[in-house]
Amino acid sequence: MRSLPLLPAVCKWIGLVLLLPSIYLATHDIQIFATRNAGRNFTNNNLSDEIGLTGVFIGLLFLAFSRLKNEDEYTNHLRLTSLQWAVIINYTLLIIFTWVLYGTAFLAVPLYNMLTVLLIFIVRFYGLVIMKSFKRN
């Protein structure tokens, strides 16, 4: 079975360079807006949080789906199992938060839920790759 082609290995570094300032931009603007307008119902017409969140998504996608220098069948197996783990953990957390959080506290869950699949995948996949390289030496 053919899988989708991966991005070139250099995209991992492009994703990392894009991810770090995007995280700051997305979280910093949201925190300033929340503290400045606490208790008031204002809309934020500044696009920096949308730009920051888009940069976070693109950076995480580049990190997750860029080719490694030594790509083999075992690495493809690690990708598949890491993606399966990420989906299972993501939906387990979603089920737990559905039953634990109520009202406006639950509104933050979908925002974090968009990011957790990629974050869990990246942490597990690169953790397994690092452990694989230590076992080789």
Secondary structure, 3 states (H helix, E strand, C coil): CCCCCCECCHHHHHHHHHHHHHHHHHHHHHHHHHHHCCCCCCCCCCCHHHHHHHHHHHHHHHHHCECCCCCCHHHHHHHHHHHHHHHHHHHHHHHHHHHHCCHHHHHHHHHHHHHHHHHHHHHHHHHHHHHHHHHHC
